[in-house]
Amino acid sequence: MATTNSVGALRASGHSRVHIGNVYNEVVPVPERSETPPRPSFTIPFRRDDDFVERKTILDRIHRACSAPASRVALVGLGGVGKSQLAIEHAYRMRETFIKQNKEIWAFWVHAGTRARVEEGFKAIADAANIPGRNQPNADILQLVYQWLHNERNGRWLIVLDSADDVNVFYGTHGKAKQTASIGEGMRPLWTYLPQSSNGSTLITSRDKELAFRLTGDHKNIIEGGPMDQDHALRLLATKSGSQYSKDEGTKLVQELEYMPLVISQAAAYIYERNG
């Protein structure tokens, strides 16, 4: 942008007029400093559960499904069945697999409960990857991240979309009136920004099977998670509570808790505190 200041009609010696001309002030946007592309990082914001109880069958299914090129997989079940814990464990195991092969992988976690949380998650990806242009005014972060993830030169990646339970978050529109300057002013629904490329995989956790189908596009890519079986439930109770139970006592308790991992963990934590 240029601004013009006219400097002229100055009197010299009180008699003559000398036109000096126009002075132009050029306003040039300050370019972003070039940043060195970082090495792939693991940004799962949760520690691995040292007391995780192996549910090998379901973890194997998740691993196989997510190993396919351009995979988009959904883990579906009621709240409390352990979907997020399974996703966390899968992410750590995938990293271990790559390390053993002397390879690297990006791992990102995006909370998908609201559009704002998804936008926050994409901004975190942009910052972690030093994506050029992300700090420009009115940068379209969603589009920048989408394009970056589609570029195979940026390496392999895993994204976990956790708690994708609301269809309106992904399939509703988001107009200019509600849009934030840091994200952009597009009208595109969120699902159009979800990447699907041969160098990455997306794991979705959801309570809504229909939404999971819309996001994955194939019922074969939906893995249903349910309550634990009795043996796994008893092992979780003993591990988390630090107590030993007779089989009858433990069985009665996990039955009352309906074999739900979250509820069993909460009950076990209470028992541990009470006995501590």
Secondary structure as a PSIPRED ss2 file (coil, helix, strand):
# PSIPRED VFORMAT (PSIPRED V4.0)

   1 M C   1.000  0.000  0.000
   2 A E   0.000  0.000  1.000
   3 T E   0.000  0.000  1.000
   4 T E   0.000  0.000  1.000
   5 N E   0.000  0.000  1.000
   6 S E   0.000  0.000  1.000
   7 V E   0.000  0.000  1.000
   8 G C   1.000  0.000  0.000
   9 A C   1.000  0.000  0.000
  10 L E   0.000  0.000  1.000
  11 R E   0.000  0.000  1.000
  12 A E   0.000  0.000  1.000
  13 S C   1.000  0.000  0.000
  14 G C   1.000  0.000  0.000
  15 H C   1.000  0.000  0.000
  16 S E   0.000  0.000  1.000
  17 R E   0.000  0.000  1.000
  18 V E   0.000  0.000  1.000
  19 H C   1.000  0.000  0.000
  20 I C   1.000  0.000  0.000
  21 G E   0.000  0.000  1.000
  22 N E   0.000  0.000  1.000
  23 V E   0.000  0.000  1.000
  24 Y E   0.000  0.000  1.000
  25 N E   0.000  0.000  1.000
  26 E E   0.000  0.000  1.000
  27 V C   1.000  0.000  0.000
  28 V C   1.000  0.000  0.000
  29 P C   1.000  0.000  0.000
  30 V C   1.000  0.000  0.000
  31 P C   1.000  0.000  0.000
  32 E C   1.000  0.000  0.000
  33 R C   1.000  0.000  0.000
  34 S C   1.000  0.000  0.000
  35 E C   1.000  0.000  0.000
  36 T C   1.000  0.000  0.000
  37 P C   1.000  0.000  0.000
  38 P C   1.000  0.000  0.000
  39 R C   1.000  0.000  0.000
  40 P C   1.000  0.000  0.000
  41 S C   1.000  0.000  0.000
  42 F E   0.000  0.000  1.000
  43 T C   1.000  0.000  0.000
  44 I C   1.000  0.000  0.000
  45 P C   1.000  0.000  0.000
  46 F C   1.000  0.000  0.000
  47 R C   1.000  0.000  0.000
  48 R C   1.000  0.000  0.000
  49 D C   1.000  0.000  0.000
  50 D C   1.000  0.000  0.000
  51 D C   1.000  0.000  0.000
  52 F C   1.000  0.000  0.000
  53 V C   1.000  0.000  0.000
  54 E C   1.000  0.000  0.000
  55 R C   1.000  0.000  0.000
  56 K H   0.000  1.000  0.000
  57 T H   0.000  1.000  0.000
  58 I H   0.000  1.000  0.000
  59 L H   0.000  1.000  0.000
  60 D H   0.000  1.000  0.000
  61 R H   0.000  1.000  0.000
  62 I H   0.000  1.000  0.000
  63 H H   0.000  1.000  0.000
  64 R H   0.000  1.000  0.000
  65 A H   0.000  1.000  0.000
  66 C H   0.000  1.000  0.000
  67 S H   0.000  1.000  0.000
  68 A C   1.000  0.000  0.000
  69 P C   1.000  0.000  0.000
  70 A C   1.000  0.000  0.000
  71 S E   0.000  0.000  1.000
  72 R E   0.000  0.000  1.000
  73 V E   0.000  0.000  1.000
  74 A E   0.000  0.000  1.000
  75 L E   0.000  0.000  1.000
  76 V E   0.000  0.000  1.000
  77 G C   1.000  0.000  0.000
  78 L C   1.000  0.000  0.000
  79 G C   1.000  0.000  0.000
  80 G C   1.000  0.000  0.000
  81 V C   1.000  0.000  0.000
  82 G C   1.000  0.000  0.000
  83 K H   0.000  1.000  0.000
  84 S H   0.000  1.000  0.000
  85 Q H   0.000  1.000  0.000
  86 L H   0.000  1.000  0.000
  87 A H   0.000  1.000  0.000
  88 I H   0.000  1.000  0.000
  89 E H   0.000  1.000  0.000
  90 H H   0.000  1.000  0.000
  91 A H   0.000  1.000  0.000
  92 Y H   0.000  1.000  0.000
  93 R H   0.000  1.000  0.000
  94 M H   0.000  1.000  0.000
  95 R H   0.000  1.000  0.000
  96 E H   0.000  1.000  0.000
  97 T H   0.000  1.000  0.000
  98 F H   0.000  1.000  0.000
  99 I H   0.000  1.000  0.000
 100 K H   0.000  1.000  0.000
 101 Q C   1.000  0.000  0.000
 102 N C   1.000  0.000  0.000
 103 K C   1.000  0.000  0.000
 104 E C   1.000  0.000  0.000
 105 I C   1.000  0.000  0.000
 106 W E   0.000  0.000  1.000
 107 A E   0.000  0.000  1.000
 108 F E   0.000  0.000  1.000
 109 W E   0.000  0.000  1.000
 110 V E   0.000  0.000  1.000
 111 H E   0.000  0.000  1.000
 112 A C   1.000  0.000  0.000
 113 G C   1.000  0.000  0.000
 114 T C   1.000  0.000  0.000
 115 R H   0.000  1.000  0.000
 116 A H   0.000  1.000  0.000
 117 R H   0.000  1.000  0.000
 118 V H   0.000  1.000  0.000
 119 E H   0.000  1.000  0.000
 120 E H   0.000  1.000  0.000
 121 G H   0.000  1.000  0.000
 122 F H   0.000  1.000  0.000
 123 K H   0.000  1.000  0.000
 124 A H   0.000  1.000  0.000
 125 I H   0.000  1.000  0.000
 126 A H   0.000  1.000  0.000
 127 D H   0.000  1.000  0.000
 128 A H   0.000  1.000  0.000
 129 A C   1.000  0.000  0.000
 130 N C   1.000  0.000  0.000
 131 I C   1.000  0.000  0.000
 132 P C   1.000  0.000  0.000
 133 G C   1.000  0.000  0.000
 134 R C   1.000  0.000  0.000
 135 N C   1.000  0.000  0.000
 136 Q C   1.000  0.000  0.000
 137 P C   1.000  0.000  0.000
 138 N C   1.000  0.000  0.000
 139 A C   1.000  0.000  0.000
 140 D C   1.000  0.000  0.000
 141 I H   0.000  1.000  0.000
 142 L H   0.000  1.000  0.000
 143 Q H   0.000  1.000  0.000
 144 L H   0.000  1.000  0.000
 145 V H   0.000  1.000  0.000
 146 Y H   0.000  1.000  0.000
 147 Q H   0.000  1.000  0.000
 148 W H   0.000  1.000  0.000
 149 L H   0.000  1.000  0.000
 150 H H   0.000  1.000  0.000
 151 N C   1.000  0.000  0.000
 152 E H   0.000  1.000  0.000
 153 R H   0.000  1.000  0.000
 154 N H   0.000  1.000  0.000
 155 G C   1.000  0.000  0.000
 156 R C   1.000  0.000  0.000
 157 W E   0.000  0.000  1.000
 158 L E   0.000  0.000  1.000
 159 I E   0.000  0.000  1.000
 160 V E   0.000  0.000  1.000
 161 L E   0.000  0.000  1.000
 162 D E   0.000  0.000  1.000
 163 S C   1.000  0.000  0.000
 164 A C   1.000  0.000  0.000
 165 D C   1.000  0.000  0.000
 166 D C   1.000  0.000  0.000
 167 V H   0.000  1.000  0.000
 168 N H   0.000  1.000  0.000
 169 V H   0.000  1.000  0.000
 170 F H   0.000  1.000  0.000
 171 Y H   0.000  1.000  0.000
 172 G C   1.000  0.000  0.000
 173 T C   1.000  0.000  0.000
 174 H C   1.000  0.000  0.000
 175 G C   1.000  0.000  0.000
 176 K C   1.000  0.000  0.000
 177 A C   1.000  0.000  0.000
 178 K C   1.000  0.000  0.000
 179 Q C   1.000  0.000  0.000
 180 T C   1.000  0.000  0.000
 181 A C   1.000  0.000  0.000
 182 S C   1.000  0.000  0.000
 183 I C   1.000  0.000  0.000
 184 G C   1.000  0.000  0.000
 185 E C   1.000  0.000  0.000
 186 G C   1.000  0.000  0.000
 187 M C   1.000  0.000  0.000
 188 R C   1.000  0.000  0.000
 189 P C   1.000  0.000  0.000
 190 L H   0.000  1.000  0.000
 191 W H   0.000  1.000  0.000
 192 T H   0.000  1.000  0.000
 193 Y H   0.000  1.000  0.000
 194 L C   1.000  0.000  0.000
 195 P C   1.000  0.000  0.000
 196 Q C   1.000  0.000  0.000
 197 S C   1.000  0.000  0.000
 198 S C   1.000  0.000  0.000
 199 N C   1.000  0.000  0.000
 200 G E   0.000  0.000  1.000
 201 S E   0.000  0.000  1.000
 202 T E   0.000  0.000  1.000
 203 L E   0.000  0.000  1.000
 204 I E   0.000  0.000  1.000
 205 T E   0.000  0.000  1.000
 206 S E   0.000  0.000  1.000
 207 R C   1.000  0.000  0.000
 208 D C   1.000  0.000  0.000
 209 K H   0.000  1.000  0.000
 210 E H   0.000  1.000  0.000
 211 L H   0.000  1.000  0.000
 212 A H   0.000  1.000  0.000
 213 F H   0.000  1.000  0.000
 214 R H   0.000  1.000  0.000
 215 L H   0.000  1.000  0.000
 216 T H   0.000  1.000  0.000
 217 G C   1.000  0.000  0.000
 218 D C   1.000  0.000  0.000
 219 H H   0.000  1.000  0.000
 220 K H   0.000  1.000  0.000
 221 N H   0.000  1.000  0.000
 222 I E   0.000  0.000  1.000
 223 I E   0.000  0.000  1.000
 224 E E   0.000  0.000  1.000
 225 G C   1.000  0.000  0.000
 226 G C   1.000  0.000  0.000
 227 P C   1.000  0.000  0.000
 228 M C   1.000  0.000  0.000
 229 D C   1.000  0.000  0.000
 230 Q H   0.000  1.000  0.000
 231 D H   0.000  1.000  0.000
 232 H H   0.000  1.000  0.000
 233 A H   0.000  1.000  0.000
 234 L H   0.000  1.000  0.000
 235 R H   0.000  1.000  0.000
 236 L H   0.000  1.000  0.000
 237 L H   0.000  1.000  0.000
 238 A H   0.000  1.000  0.000
 239 T H   0.000  1.000  0.000
 240 K H   0.000  1.000  0.000
 241 S H   0.000  1.000  0.000
 242 G C   1.000  0.000  0.000
 243 S C   1.000  0.000  0.000
 244 Q C   1.000  0.000  0.000
 245 Y C   1.000  0.000  0.000
 246 S C   1.000  0.000  0.000
 247 K H   0.000  1.000  0.000
 248 D H   0.000  1.000  0.000
 249 E H   0.000  1.000  0.000
 250 G H   0.000  1.000  0.000
 251 T H   0.000  1.000  0.000
 252 K H   0.000  1.000  0.000
 253 L H   0.000  1.000  0.000
 254 V H   0.000  1.000  0.000
 255 Q H   0.000  1.000  0.000
 256 E H   0.000  1.000  0.000
 257 L C   1.000  0.000  0.000
 258 E C   1.000  0.000  0.000
 259 Y C   1.000  0.000  0.000
 260 M C   1.000  0.000  0.000
 261 P H   0.000  1.000  0.000
 262 L H   0.000  1.000  0.000
 263 V H   0.000  1.000  0.000
 264 I H   0.000  1.000  0.000
 265 S H   0.000  1.000  0.000
 266 Q H   0.000  1.000  0.000
 267 A H   0.000  1.000  0.000
 268 A H   0.000  1.000  0.000
 269 A H   0.000  1.000  0.000
 270 Y H   0.000  1.000  0.000
 271 I H   0.000  1.000  0.000
 272 Y H   0.000  1.000  0.000
 273 E H   0.000  1.000  0.000
 274 R H   0.000  1.000  0.000
 275 N H   0.000  1.000  0.000
 276 G C   1.000  0.000  0.000
